[in-house]
Amino acid sequence: MKTRVAVVSIIVENRDSVEKLNRLLFEYGDYIIGRMGIPYREKKVNLISIAVDAPEDVINALTGKLGRLDGVGAKTNYSNIITEQKEG
């Protein structure tokens, strides 16, 4: 299975979507390398950066699901690093 290293940038403008967002991140937790969240209280927005190592279709699915949440924007930046990982 080929995987890619990427960073998913998330902007949360609707706090009501945070529970669903966290549920999704838990669901994809096996692929998450690290997470950084910054609450920008002055602007009432949260900025989250997720580092992942996963098959490209998994990363695309996660980004798409995040972006469909109300008041949540998500974009992915892929590295050129592609690795072959054994399944199992």
PDB file of N, CA, C and O in Angstrom:
ATOM      1  N   MET A   1       0.846  -1.162   0.000  1.00  0.00           N
ATOM      2  CA  MET A   1       0.000   0.000   0.000  1.00  0.00           C
ATOM      3  C   MET A   1       0.903   1.241   0.000  1.00  0.00           C
ATOM      4  O   MET A   1       1.795   1.362   0.840  1.00  0.00           O
ATOM      5  N   LYS A   2       0.672   2.149  -0.934  1.00  0.00           N
ATOM      6  CA  LYS A   2       1.449   3.384  -1.013  1.00  0.00           C
ATOM      7  C   LYS A   2       0.766   4.466  -0.188  1.00  0.00           C
ATOM      8  O   LYS A   2      -0.451   4.641  -0.249  1.00  0.00           O
ATOM      9  N   THR A   3       1.576   5.189   0.586  1.00  0.00           N
ATOM     10  CA  THR A   3       1.043   6.280   1.391  1.00  0.00           C
ATOM     11  C   THR A   3       1.772   7.570   1.059  1.00  0.00           C
ATOM     12  O   THR A   3       2.877   7.561   0.517  1.00  0.00           O
ATOM     13  N   ARG A   4       1.125   8.684   1.397  1.00  0.00           N
ATOM     14  CA  ARG A   4       1.716  10.001   1.190  1.00  0.00           C
ATOM     15  C   ARG A   4       1.702  10.759   2.500  1.00  0.00           C
ATOM     16  O   ARG A   4       0.835  10.559   3.350  1.00  0.00           O
ATOM     17  N   VAL A   5       2.671  11.621   2.640  1.00  0.00           N
ATOM     18  CA  VAL A   5       2.729  12.505   3.792  1.00  0.00           C
ATOM     19  C   VAL A   5       2.091  13.828   3.372  1.00  0.00           C
ATOM     20  O   VAL A   5       2.399  14.365   2.308  1.00  0.00           O
ATOM     21  N   ALA A   6       1.200  14.345   4.216  1.00  0.00           N
ATOM     22  CA  ALA A   6       0.493  15.573   3.877  1.00  0.00           C
ATOM     23  C   ALA A   6       0.128  16.334   5.145  1.00  0.00           C
ATOM     24  O   ALA A   6       0.182  15.801   6.254  1.00  0.00           O
ATOM     25  N   VAL A   7      -0.245  17.594   4.948  1.00  0.00           N
ATOM     26  CA  VAL A   7      -0.755  18.424   6.030  1.00  0.00           C
ATOM     27  C   VAL A   7      -2.147  18.886   5.636  1.00  0.00           C
ATOM     28  O   VAL A   7      -2.345  19.429   4.550  1.00  0.00           O
ATOM     29  N   VAL A   8      -3.109  18.669   6.525  1.00  0.00           N
ATOM     30  CA  VAL A   8      -4.470  19.141   6.307  1.00  0.00           C
ATOM     31  C   VAL A   8      -4.661  20.381   7.172  1.00  0.00           C
ATOM     32  O   VAL A   8      -4.523  20.324   8.394  1.00  0.00           O
ATOM     33  N   SER A   9      -4.977  21.493   6.532  1.00  0.00           N
ATOM     34  CA  SER A   9      -5.237  22.744   7.237  1.00  0.00           C
ATOM     35  C   SER A   9      -6.743  22.909   7.387  1.00  0.00           C
ATOM     36  O   SER A   9      -7.490  22.793   6.416  1.00  0.00           O
ATOM     37  N   ILE A  10      -7.177  23.179   8.602  1.00  0.00           N
ATOM     38  CA  ILE A  10      -8.607  23.264   8.907  1.00  0.00           C
ATOM     39  C   ILE A  10      -8.892  24.604   9.577  1.00  0.00           C
ATOM     40  O   ILE A  10      -8.197  25.004  10.511  1.00  0.00           O
ATOM     41  N   ILE A  11      -9.920  25.288   9.088  1.00  0.00           N
ATOM     42  CA  ILE A  11     -10.391  26.516   9.728  1.00  0.00           C
ATOM     43  C   ILE A  11     -11.822  26.276  10.187  1.00  0.00           C
ATOM     44  O   ILE A  11     -12.700  25.956   9.386  1.00  0.00           O
ATOM     45  N   VAL A  12     -12.044  26.435  11.490  1.00  0.00           N
ATOM     46  CA  VAL A  12     -13.364  26.202  12.075  1.00  0.00           C
ATOM     47  C   VAL A  12     -13.979  27.546  12.444  1.00  0.00           C
ATOM     48  O   VAL A  12     -13.481  28.251  13.321  1.00  0.00           O
ATOM     49  N   GLU A  13     -15.056  27.887  11.769  1.00  0.00           N
ATOM     50  CA  GLU A  13     -15.771  29.136  12.047  1.00  0.00           C
ATOM     51  C   GLU A  13     -17.074  28.889  12.802  1.00  0.00           C
ATOM     52  O   GLU A  13     -17.667  29.830  13.329  1.00  0.00           O
ATOM     53  N   ASN A  14     -17.524  27.647  12.861  1.00  0.00           N
ATOM     54  CA  ASN A  14     -18.765  27.292  13.549  1.00  0.00           C
ATOM     55  C   ASN A  14     -18.447  26.288  14.652  1.00  0.00           C
ATOM     56  O   ASN A  14     -18.182  25.116  14.387  1.00  0.00           O
ATOM     57  N   ARG A  15     -18.478  26.765  15.882  1.00  0.00           N
ATOM     58  CA  ARG A  15     -18.143  25.896  17.023  1.00  0.00           C
ATOM     59  C   ARG A  15     -19.092  24.709  17.160  1.00  0.00           C
ATOM     60  O   ARG A  15     -18.731  23.698  17.762  1.00  0.00           O
ATOM     61  N   ASP A  16     -20.288  24.818  16.615  1.00  0.00           N
ATOM     62  CA  ASP A  16     -21.246  23.717  16.686  1.00  0.00           C
ATOM     63  C   ASP A  16     -20.773  22.488  15.916  1.00  0.00           C
ATOM     64  O   ASP A  16     -21.300  21.394  16.119  1.00  0.00           O
ATOM     65  N   SER A  17     -19.787  22.652  15.035  1.00  0.00           N
ATOM     66  CA  SER A  17     -19.274  21.535  14.240  1.00  0.00           C
ATOM     67  C   SER A  17     -18.070  20.847  14.877  1.00  0.00           C
ATOM     68  O   SER A  17     -17.566  19.864  14.336  1.00  0.00           O
ATOM     69  N   VAL A  18     -17.606  21.348  16.012  1.00  0.00           N
ATOM     70  CA  VAL A  18     -16.386  20.817  16.629  1.00  0.00           C
ATOM     71  C   VAL A  18     -16.538  19.356  17.042  1.00  0.00           C
ATOM     72  O   VAL A  18     -15.605  18.572  16.868  1.00  0.00           O
ATOM     73  N   GLU A  19     -17.683  18.977  17.580  1.00  0.00           N
ATOM     74  CA  GLU A  19     -17.874  17.589  18.012  1.00  0.00           C
ATOM     75  C   GLU A  19     -17.781  16.633  16.823  1.00  0.00           C
ATOM     76  O   GLU A  19     -17.134  15.590  16.916  1.00  0.00           O
ATOM     77  N   LYS A  20     -18.421  16.981  15.711  1.00  0.00           N
ATOM     78  CA  LYS A  20     -18.354  16.140  14.512  1.00  0.00           C
ATOM     79  C   LYS A  20     -16.934  16.111  13.958  1.00  0.00           C
ATOM     80  O   LYS A  20     -16.466  15.067  13.503  1.00  0.00           O
ATOM     81  N   LEU A  21     -16.249  17.245  13.995  1.00  0.00           N
ATOM     82  CA  LEU A  21     -14.865  17.313  13.516  1.00  0.00           C
ATOM     83  C   LEU A  21     -13.978  16.386  14.346  1.00  0.00           C
ATOM     84  O   LEU A  21     -13.195  15.617  13.790  1.00  0.00           O
ATOM     85  N   ASN A  22     -14.096  16.455  15.661  1.00  0.00           N
ATOM     86  CA  ASN A  22     -13.280  15.596  16.523  1.00  0.00           C
ATOM     87  C   ASN A  22     -13.596  14.123  16.328  1.00  0.00           C
ATOM     88  O   ASN A  22     -12.702  13.281  16.422  1.00  0.00           O
ATOM     89  N   ARG A  23     -14.856  13.802  16.058  1.00  0.00           N
ATOM     90  CA  ARG A  23     -15.241  12.414  15.780  1.00  0.00           C
ATOM     91  C   ARG A  23     -14.544  11.912  14.516  1.00  0.00           C
ATOM     92  O   ARG A  23     -14.045  10.787  14.476  1.00  0.00           O
ATOM     93  N   LEU A  24     -14.515  12.763  13.482  1.00  0.00           N
ATOM     94  CA  LEU A  24     -13.836  12.388  12.235  1.00  0.00           C
ATOM     95  C   LEU A  24     -12.337  12.187  12.465  1.00  0.00           C
ATOM     96  O   LEU A  24     -11.759  11.220  11.969  1.00  0.00           O
ATOM     97  N   LEU A  25     -11.714  13.083  13.205  1.00  0.00           N
ATOM     98  CA  LEU A  25     -10.286  12.950  13.468  1.00  0.00           C
ATOM     99  C   LEU A  25      -9.986  11.682  14.264  1.00  0.00           C
ATOM    100  O   LEU A  25      -8.963  11.035  14.036  1.00  0.00           O
ATOM    101  N   PHE A  26     -10.865  11.324  15.191  1.00  0.00           N
ATOM    102  CA  PHE A  26     -10.702  10.073  15.928  1.00  0.00           C
ATOM    103  C   PHE A  26     -10.813   8.876  14.983  1.00  0.00           C
ATOM    104  O   PHE A  26     -10.041   7.922  15.081  1.00  0.00           O
ATOM    105  N   GLU A  27     -11.780   8.939  14.072  1.00  0.00           N
ATOM    106  CA  GLU A  27     -11.999   7.860  13.104  1.00  0.00           C
ATOM    107  C   GLU A  27     -10.762   7.633  12.230  1.00  0.00           C
ATOM    108  O   GLU A  27     -10.454   6.495  11.873  1.00  0.00           O
ATOM    109  N   TYR A  28     -10.059   8.708  11.887  1.00  0.00           N
ATOM    110  CA  TYR A  28      -8.876   8.625  11.033  1.00  0.00           C
ATOM    111  C   TYR A  28      -7.578   8.659  11.847  1.00  0.00           C
ATOM    112  O   TYR A  28      -6.502   8.881  11.292  1.00  0.00           O
ATOM    113  N   GLY A  29      -7.680   8.442  13.145  1.00  0.00           N
ATOM    114  CA  GLY A  29      -6.553   8.563  14.057  1.00  0.00           C
ATOM    115  C   GLY A  29      -5.346   7.705  13.725  1.00  0.00           C
ATOM    116  O   GLY A  29      -4.217   8.098  14.017  1.00  0.00           O
ATOM    117  N   ASP A  30      -5.556   6.542  13.121  1.00  0.00           N
ATOM    118  CA  ASP A  30      -4.428   5.668  12.776  1.00  0.00           C
ATOM    119  C   ASP A  30      -3.492   6.308  11.753  1.00  0.00           C
ATOM    120  O   ASP A  30      -2.333   5.907  11.641  1.00  0.00           O
ATOM    121  N   TYR A  31      -3.978   7.288  11.014  1.00  0.00           N
ATOM    122  CA  TYR A  31      -3.185   7.936   9.972  1.00  0.00           C
ATOM    123  C   TYR A  31      -2.580   9.264  10.420  1.00  0.00           C
ATOM    124  O   TYR A  31      -1.733   9.827   9.725  1.00  0.00           O
ATOM    125  N   ILE A  32      -3.008   9.763  11.569  1.00  0.00           N
ATOM    126  CA  ILE A  32      -2.571  11.081  12.015  1.00  0.00           C
ATOM    127  C   ILE A  32      -1.226  10.977  12.729  1.00  0.00           C
ATOM    128  O   ILE A  32      -1.068  10.217  13.684  1.00  0.00           O
ATOM    129  N   ILE A  33      -0.260  11.759  12.243  1.00  0.00           N
ATOM    130  CA  ILE A  33       1.071  11.817  12.850  1.00  0.00           C
ATOM    131  C   ILE A  33       1.056  12.799  14.013  1.00  0.00           C
ATOM    132  O   ILE A  33       1.628  12.530  15.070  1.00  0.00           O
ATOM    133  N   GLY A  34       0.399  13.938  13.816  1.00  0.00           N
ATOM    134  CA  GLY A  34       0.343  14.963  14.853  1.00  0.00           C
ATOM    135  C   GLY A  34      -0.721  15.991  14.538  1.00  0.00           C
ATOM    136  O   GLY A  34      -1.219  16.083  13.416  1.00  0.00           O
ATOM    137  N   ARG A  35      -1.059  16.769  15.570  1.00  0.00           N
ATOM    138  CA  ARG A  35      -2.131  17.754  15.439  1.00  0.00           C
ATOM    139  C   ARG A  35      -1.761  18.989  16.246  1.00  0.00           C
ATOM    140  O   ARG A  35      -1.257  18.890  17.365  1.00  0.00           O
ATOM    141  N   MET A  36      -2.020  20.160  15.657  1.00  0.00           N
ATOM    142  CA  MET A  36      -1.806  21.406  16.367  1.00  0.00           C
ATOM    143  C   MET A  36      -3.051  22.267  16.192  1.00  0.00           C
ATOM    144  O   MET A  36      -3.519  22.471  15.072  1.00  0.00           O
ATOM    145  N   GLY A  37      -3.578  22.765  17.293  1.00  0.00           N
ATOM    146  CA  GLY A  37      -4.754  23.618  17.223  1.00  0.00           C
ATOM    147  C   GLY A  37      -4.467  24.971  17.846  1.00  0.00           C
ATOM    148  O   GLY A  37      -3.824  25.060  18.891  1.00  0.00           O
ATOM    149  N   ILE A  38      -4.944  26.015  17.204  1.00  0.00           N
ATOM    150  CA  ILE A  38      -4.750  27.371  17.699  1.00  0.00           C
ATOM    151  C   ILE A  38      -6.104  28.067  17.757  1.00  0.00           C
ATOM    152  O   ILE A  38      -6.703  28.343  16.718  1.00  0.00           O
ATOM    153  N   PRO A  39      -6.590  28.351  18.959  1.00  0.00           N
ATOM    154  CA  PRO A  39      -7.832  29.126  19.058  1.00  0.00           C
ATOM    155  C   PRO A  39      -7.511  30.606  18.879  1.00  0.00           C
ATOM    156  O   PRO A  39      -6.687  31.157  19.608  1.00  0.00           O
ATOM    157  N   TYR A  40      -8.148  31.239  17.927  1.00  0.00           N
ATOM    158  CA  TYR A  40      -7.958  32.669  17.680  1.00  0.00           C
ATOM    159  C   TYR A  40      -9.206  33.362  18.201  1.00  0.00           C
ATOM    160  O   TYR A  40     -10.118  33.686  17.441  1.00  0.00           O
ATOM    161  N   ARG A  41      -9.230  33.579  19.479  1.00  0.00           N
ATOM    162  CA  ARG A  41     -10.421  34.059  20.173  1.00  0.00           C
ATOM    163  C   ARG A  41     -10.906  35.410  19.674  1.00  0.00           C
ATOM    164  O   ARG A  41     -12.114  35.636  19.595  1.00  0.00           O
ATOM    165  N   GLU A  42      -9.985  36.320  19.333  1.00  0.00           N
ATOM    166  CA  GLU A  42     -10.373  37.646  18.842  1.00  0.00           C
ATOM    167  C   GLU A  42     -11.278  37.565  17.622  1.00  0.00           C
ATOM    168  O   GLU A  42     -12.201  38.364  17.468  1.00  0.00           O
ATOM    169  N   LYS A  43     -11.006  36.591  16.754  1.00  0.00           N
ATOM    170  CA  LYS A  43     -11.769  36.443  15.510  1.00  0.00           C
ATOM    171  C   LYS A  43     -12.823  35.346  15.604  1.00  0.00           C
ATOM    172  O   LYS A  43     -13.557  35.100  14.646  1.00  0.00           O
ATOM    173  N   LYS A  44     -12.898  34.677  16.778  1.00  0.00           N
ATOM    174  CA  LYS A  44     -13.851  33.580  16.995  1.00  0.00           C
ATOM    175  C   LYS A  44     -13.703  32.485  15.936  1.00  0.00           C
ATOM    176  O   LYS A  44     -14.679  32.031  15.339  1.00  0.00           O
ATOM    177  N   VAL A  45     -12.451  32.079  15.725  1.00  0.00           N
ATOM    178  CA  VAL A  45     -12.140  31.040  14.754  1.00  0.00           C
ATOM    179  C   VAL A  45     -11.052  30.140  15.354  1.00  0.00           C
ATOM    180  O   VAL A  45     -10.245  30.592  16.166  1.00  0.00           O
ATOM    181  N   ASN A  46     -11.038  28.883  14.955  1.00  0.00           N
ATOM    182  CA  ASN A  46     -10.010  27.938  15.389  1.00  0.00           C
ATOM    183  C   ASN A  46      -9.249  27.451  14.166  1.00  0.00           C
ATOM    184  O   ASN A  46      -9.840  27.119  13.138  1.00  0.00           O
ATOM    185  N   LEU A  47      -7.933  27.414  14.294  1.00  0.00           N
ATOM    186  CA  LEU A  47      -7.061  26.953  13.213  1.00  0.00           C
ATOM    187  C   LEU A  47      -6.428  25.644  13.657  1.00  0.00           C
ATOM    188  O   LEU A  47      -5.841  25.563  14.736  1.00  0.00           O
ATOM    189  N   ILE A  48      -6.551  24.623  12.823  1.00  0.00           N
ATOM    190  CA  ILE A  48      -6.035  23.297  13.156  1.00  0.00           C
ATOM    191  C   ILE A  48      -5.186  22.800  11.998  1.00  0.00           C
ATOM    192  O   ILE A  48      -5.552  22.937  10.831  1.00  0.00           O
ATOM    193  N   SER A  49      -4.047  22.223  12.345  1.00  0.00           N
ATOM    194  CA  SER A  49      -3.165  21.631  11.349  1.00  0.00           C
ATOM    195  C   SER A  49      -2.964  20.162  11.718  1.00  0.00           C
ATOM    196  O   SER A  49      -2.586  19.841  12.845  1.00  0.00           O
ATOM    197  N   ILE A  50      -3.223  19.276  10.755  1.00  0.00           N
ATOM    198  CA  ILE A  50      -3.104  17.831  10.974  1.00  0.00           C
ATOM    199  C   ILE A  50      -2.053  17.269  10.021  1.00  0.00           C
ATOM    200  O   ILE A  50      -2.181  17.404   8.805  1.00  0.00           O
ATOM    201  N   ALA A  51      -1.015  16.639  10.570  1.00  0.00           N
ATOM    202  CA  ALA A  51      -0.021  15.947   9.749  1.00  0.00           C
ATOM    203  C   ALA A  51      -0.457  14.490   9.614  1.00  0.00           C
ATOM    204  O   ALA A  51      -0.751  13.832  10.612  1.00  0.00           O
ATOM    205  N   VAL A  52      -0.499  13.984   8.377  1.00  0.00           N
ATOM    206  CA  VAL A  52      -0.964  12.613   8.126  1.00  0.00           C
ATOM    207  C   VAL A  52       0.008  11.847   7.230  1.00  0.00           C
ATOM    208  O   VAL A  52       0.758  12.436   6.451  1.00  0.00           O
ATOM    209  N   ASP A  53      -0.023  10.549   7.360  1.00  0.00           N
ATOM    210  CA  ASP A  53       0.687   9.628   6.478  1.00  0.00           C
ATOM    211  C   ASP A  53      -0.323   8.536   6.142  1.00  0.00           C
ATOM    212  O   ASP A  53      -0.598   7.659   6.961  1.00  0.00           O
ATOM    213  N   ALA A  54      -0.872   8.599   4.928  1.00  0.00           N
ATOM    214  CA  ALA A  54      -1.983   7.710   4.574  1.00  0.00           C
ATOM    215  C   ALA A  54      -2.061   7.565   3.059  1.00  0.00           C
ATOM    216  O   ALA A  54      -1.451   8.345   2.328  1.00  0.00           O
ATOM    217  N   PRO A  55      -2.814   6.565   2.583  1.00  0.00           N
ATOM    218  CA  PRO A  55      -3.080   6.488   1.152  1.00  0.00           C
ATOM    219  C   PRO A  55      -3.799   7.763   0.702  1.00  0.00           C
ATOM    220  O   PRO A  55      -4.590   8.341   1.448  1.00  0.00           O
ATOM    221  N   GLU A  56      -3.515   8.181  -0.507  1.00  0.00           N
ATOM    222  CA  GLU A  56      -4.076   9.438  -1.009  1.00  0.00           C
ATOM    223  C   GLU A  56      -5.600   9.455  -0.965  1.00  0.00           C
ATOM    224  O   GLU A  56      -6.196  10.488  -0.659  1.00  0.00           O
ATOM    225  N   ASP A  57      -6.236   8.328  -1.265  1.00  0.00           N
ATOM    226  CA  ASP A  57      -7.705   8.313  -1.240  1.00  0.00           C
ATOM    227  C   ASP A  57      -8.246   8.496   0.176  1.00  0.00           C
ATOM    228  O   ASP A  57      -9.321   9.069   0.353  1.00  0.00           O
ATOM    229  N   VAL A  58      -7.522   8.021   1.180  1.00  0.00           N
ATOM    230  CA  VAL A  58      -7.934   8.205   2.576  1.00  0.00           C
ATOM    231  C   VAL A  58      -7.812   9.679   2.966  1.00  0.00           C
ATOM    232  O   VAL A  58      -8.697  10.231   3.619  1.00  0.00           O
ATOM    233  N   ILE A  59      -6.710  10.311   2.560  1.00  0.00           N
ATOM    234  CA  ILE A  59      -6.521  11.734   2.851  1.00  0.00           C
ATOM    235  C   ILE A  59      -7.605  12.560   2.171  1.00  0.00           C
ATOM    236  O   ILE A  59      -8.168  13.469   2.780  1.00  0.00           O
ATOM    237  N   ASN A  60      -7.897  12.248   0.918  1.00  0.00           N
ATOM    238  CA  ASN A  60      -8.940  12.974   0.186  1.00  0.00           C
ATOM    239  C   ASN A  60     -10.314  12.790   0.841  1.00  0.00           C
ATOM    240  O   ASN A  60     -11.104  13.732   0.913  1.00  0.00           O
ATOM    241  N   ALA A  61     -10.592  11.575   1.314  1.00  0.00           N
ATOM    242  CA  ALA A  61     -11.876  11.312   1.977  1.00  0.00           C
ATOM    243  C   ALA A  61     -11.989  12.124   3.261  1.00  0.00           C
ATOM    244  O   ALA A  61     -13.030  12.725   3.526  1.00  0.00           O
ATOM    245  N   LEU A  62     -10.931  12.145   4.056  1.00  0.00           N
ATOM    246  CA  LEU A  62     -10.939  12.914   5.292  1.00  0.00           C
ATOM    247  C   LEU A  62     -11.138  14.402   5.006  1.00  0.00           C
ATOM    248  O   LEU A  62     -11.978  15.050   5.631  1.00  0.00           O
ATOM    249  N   THR A  63     -10.370  14.939   4.068  1.00  0.00           N
ATOM    250  CA  THR A  63     -10.479  16.355   3.733  1.00  0.00           C
ATOM    251  C   THR A  63     -11.880  16.690   3.232  1.00  0.00           C
ATOM    252  O   THR A  63     -12.433  17.726   3.602  1.00  0.00           O
ATOM    253  N   GLY A  64     -12.458  15.837   2.402  1.00  0.00           N
ATOM    254  CA  GLY A  64     -13.802  16.061   1.881  1.00  0.00           C
ATOM    255  C   GLY A  64     -14.847  16.058   2.976  1.00  0.00           C
ATOM    256  O   GLY A  64     -15.734  16.911   2.998  1.00  0.00           O
ATOM    257  N   LYS A  65     -14.746  15.087   3.899  1.00  0.00           N
ATOM    258  CA  LYS A  65     -15.709  15.007   5.005  1.00  0.00           C
ATOM    259  C   LYS A  65     -15.598  16.221   5.916  1.00  0.00           C
ATOM    260  O   LYS A  65     -16.609  16.753   6.376  1.00  0.00           O
ATOM    261  N   LEU A  66     -14.366  16.660   6.178  1.00  0.00           N
ATOM    262  CA  LEU A  66     -14.168  17.847   7.009  1.00  0.00           C
ATOM    263  C   LEU A  66     -14.772  19.075   6.336  1.00  0.00           C
ATOM    264  O   LEU A  66     -15.442  19.877   6.987  1.00  0.00           O
ATOM    265  N   GLY A  67     -14.538  19.220   5.053  1.00  0.00           N
ATOM    266  CA  GLY A  67     -15.022  20.380   4.318  1.00  0.00           C
ATOM    267  C   GLY A  67     -16.529  20.441   4.183  1.00  0.00           C
ATOM    268  O   GLY A  67     -17.085  21.508   3.921  1.00  0.00           O
ATOM    269  N   ARG A  68     -17.198  19.311   4.358  1.00  0.00           N
ATOM    270  CA  ARG A  68     -18.662  19.297   4.280  1.00  0.00           C
ATOM    271  C   ARG A  68     -19.330  19.659   5.610  1.00  0.00           C
ATOM    272  O   ARG A  68     -20.547  19.831   5.669  1.00  0.00           O
ATOM    273  N   LEU A  69     -18.535  19.772   6.671  1.00  0.00           N
ATOM    274  CA  LEU A  69     -19.108  20.193   7.949  1.00  0.00           C
ATOM    275  C   LEU A  69     -19.446  21.680   7.879  1.00  0.00           C
ATOM    276  O   LEU A  69     -18.726  22.460   7.256  1.00  0.00           O
ATOM    277  N   ASP A  70     -20.542  22.064   8.523  1.00  0.00           N
ATOM    278  CA  ASP A  70     -20.993  23.452   8.501  1.00  0.00           C
ATOM    279  C   ASP A  70     -19.964  24.368   9.168  1.00  0.00           C
ATOM    280  O   ASP A  70     -19.591  24.153  10.321  1.00  0.00           O
ATOM    281  N   GLY A  71     -19.512  25.383   8.442  1.00  0.00           N
ATOM    282  CA  GLY A  71     -18.575  26.350   8.997  1.00  0.00           C
ATOM    283  C   GLY A  71     -17.158  25.848   9.134  1.00  0.00           C
ATOM    284  O   GLY A  71     -16.378  26.405   9.907  1.00  0.00           O
ATOM    285  N   VAL A  72     -16.806  24.800   8.395  1.00  0.00           N
ATOM    286  CA  VAL A  72     -15.458  24.236   8.444  1.00  0.00           C
ATOM    287  C   VAL A  72     -14.877  24.228   7.038  1.00  0.00           C
ATOM    288  O   VAL A  72     -15.523  23.769   6.096  1.00  0.00           O
ATOM    289  N   GLY A  73     -13.661  24.734   6.898  1.00  0.00           N
ATOM    290  CA  GLY A  73     -12.941  24.678   5.628  1.00  0.00           C
ATOM    291  C   GLY A  73     -11.712  23.810   5.804  1.00  0.00           C
ATOM    292  O   GLY A  73     -11.065  23.859   6.850  1.00  0.00           O
ATOM    293  N   ALA A  74     -11.379  23.014   4.795  1.00  0.00           N
ATOM    294  CA  ALA A  74     -10.217  22.128   4.881  1.00  0.00           C
ATOM    295  C   ALA A  74      -9.515  22.062   3.529  1.00  0.00           C
ATOM    296  O   ALA A  74     -10.154  21.925   2.485  1.00  0.00           O
ATOM    297  N   LYS A  75      -8.206  22.160   3.568  1.00  0.00           N
ATOM    298  CA  LYS A  75      -7.368  22.052   2.371  1.00  0.00           C
ATOM    299  C   LYS A  75      -6.176  21.171   2.714  1.00  0.00           C
ATOM    300  O   LYS A  75      -5.721  21.141   3.857  1.00  0.00           O
ATOM    301  N   THR A  76      -5.671  20.449   1.706  1.00  0.00           N
ATOM    302  CA  THR A  76      -4.550  19.548   1.916  1.00  0.00           C
ATOM    303  C   THR A  76      -3.362  19.975   1.073  1.00  0.00           C
ATOM    304  O   THR A  76      -3.503  20.357  -0.089  1.00  0.00           O
ATOM    305  N   ASN A  77      -2.190  19.903   1.685  1.00  0.00           N
ATOM    306  CA  ASN A  77      -0.940  20.160   0.998  1.00  0.00           C
ATOM    307  C   ASN A  77      -0.105  18.873   1.072  1.00  0.00           C
ATOM    308  O   ASN A  77       0.275  18.432   2.157  1.00  0.00           O
ATOM    309  N   TYR A  78       0.172  18.281  -0.092  1.00  0.00           N
ATOM    310  CA  TYR A  78       0.891  17.007  -0.150  1.00  0.00           C
ATOM    311  C   TYR A  78       2.388  17.217  -0.301  1.00  0.00           C
ATOM    312  O   TYR A  78       2.833  18.118  -1.012  1.00  0.00           O
ATOM    313  N   SER A  79       3.160  16.374   0.377  1.00  0.00           N
ATOM    314  CA  SER A  79       4.595  16.349   0.145  1.00  0.00           C
ATOM    315  C   SER A  79       4.856  15.438  -1.051  1.00  0.00           C
ATOM    316  O   SER A  79       3.946  14.762  -1.532  1.00  0.00           O
ATOM    317  N   ASN A  80       6.071  15.422  -1.519  1.00  0.00           N
ATOM    318  CA  ASN A  80       6.451  14.516  -2.612  1.00  0.00           C
ATOM    319  C   ASN A  80       6.858  13.152  -2.087  1.00  0.00           C
ATOM    320  O   ASN A  80       7.247  12.282  -2.866  1.00  0.00           O
ATOM    321  N   ILE A  81       6.777  12.955  -0.793  1.00  0.00           N
ATOM    322  CA  ILE A  81       7.192  11.688  -0.176  1.00  0.00           C
ATOM    323  C   ILE A  81       6.082  10.654  -0.332  1.00  0.00           C
ATOM    324  O   ILE A  81       4.969  10.836   0.160  1.00  0.00           O
ATOM    325  N   ILE A  82       6.404   9.578  -1.019  1.00  0.00           N
ATOM    326  CA  ILE A  82       5.494   8.442  -1.182  1.00  0.00           C
ATOM    327  C   ILE A  82       6.225   7.221  -0.667  1.00  0.00           C
ATOM    328  O   ILE A  82       7.342   6.935  -1.098  1.00  0.00           O
ATOM    329  N   THR A  83       5.609   6.505   0.243  1.00  0.00           N
ATOM    330  CA  THR A  83       6.242   5.322   0.803  1.00  0.00           C
ATOM    331  C   THR A  83       5.386   4.093   0.588  1.00  0.00           C
ATOM    332  O   THR A  83       4.167   4.182   0.442  1.00  0.00           O
ATOM    333  N   GLU A  84       6.022   2.980   0.570  1.00  0.00           N
ATOM    334  CA  GLU A  84       5.341   1.688   0.450  1.00  0.00           C
ATOM    335  C   GLU A  84       5.278   1.085   1.830  1.00  0.00           C
ATOM    336  O   GLU A  84       6.317   0.813   2.430  1.00  0.00           O
ATOM    337  N   GLN A  85       4.074   0.866   2.355  1.00  0.00           N
ATOM    338  CA  GLN A  85       3.913   0.265   3.661  1.00  0.00           C
ATOM    339  C   GLN A  85       3.247  -1.089   3.532  1.00  0.00           C
ATOM    340  O   GLN A  85       2.312  -1.274   2.753  1.00  0.00           O
ATOM    341  N   LYS A  86       3.750  -2.029   4.314  1.00  0.00           N
ATOM    342  CA  LYS A  86       3.153  -3.359   4.320  1.00  0.00           C
ATOM    343  C   LYS A  86       1.829  -3.339   5.059  1.00  0.00           C
ATOM    344  O   LYS A  86       1.694  -2.690   6.096  1.00  0.00           O
ATOM    345  N   GLU A  87       0.856  -4.051   4.522  1.00  0.00           N
ATOM    346  CA  GLU A  87      -0.439  -4.154   5.196  1.00  0.00           C
ATOM    347  C   GLU A  87      -0.344  -5.200   6.286  1.00  0.00           C
ATOM    348  O   GLU A  87       0.396  -6.178   6.183  1.00  0.00           O
ATOM    349  N   GLY A  88      -1.118  -4.963   7.336  1.00  0.00           N
ATOM    350  CA  GLY A  88      -1.172  -5.975   8.384  1.00  0.00           C
ATOM    351  C   GLY A  88      -0.638  -5.500   9.615  1.00  0.00           C
ATOM    352  O   GLY A  88      -0.610  -6.236  10.602  1.00  0.00           O
TER     353      GLY A  88
END
